[in-house]
Amino acid sequence: MAQVTPIQVIAAGRVLDDGGAWIVTAPGWIRGASPVIAHPGAGIATITLDDPADGGSATAPGTVTIVTCNGSAAGAFGTASRPSDTTVQINIWTATNVAADLNFEFVVLQAPTTVGA
């Protein structure tokens, strides 16, 4: 009999803008990823996962990252990509599509997998 694992939360957090750096100190928090978040440019956060997603292959389907901007910037939104099996890049945008450092929350989900026949 095949065994199906449920959807799993790989990582999640609330990340705060600290004037050109990302921080996760209270009221921010992070689980399943490094608390040190790279800031390679305006509105860009590179998050390193504690464990590889997709069974160790960034090209395998199965993960999704949901990003929500919080704070006072009406219409702001986030997008996400997976540059490798252990990193997630989040881009934060204003309502007028300008990259901006704004507080955000994220969750990385792994799709169900089936093992056996």
Phi, psi and omega in degrees: 000138180286145177250126181251124175274145180284172172301134183239145171272116180276318180205156178201157177181169172241119185246136184247144174279131179237052177064052179102007175218152177261135178230155178236016177287157185310132013272012173280165178196163178206142177225140176079011181207163180294138176286351176266112185248125180290148180231075185286352179180174182303128176073009182248129175233127176250116185252129179263120181285147177294321181232142179300144176266170177058030180067024177092012181228116180292340182274345178283138179289161172137352176243155174218141176246126178254130182237133176231126176278141175231164184118202188263003184273094180298134177084358179292152180210165180233150173235161182219151175218167180241093179292337178206178181288347181241006180229151174233131175254128179246133177244129181252133185231148172279176179298339180258022176063036175254129178299135183210146175277104179228153176301143178210161174239148180215159172215136176251121182249142174254129180292161178299150175235153179243130179239134179092178182250000000 
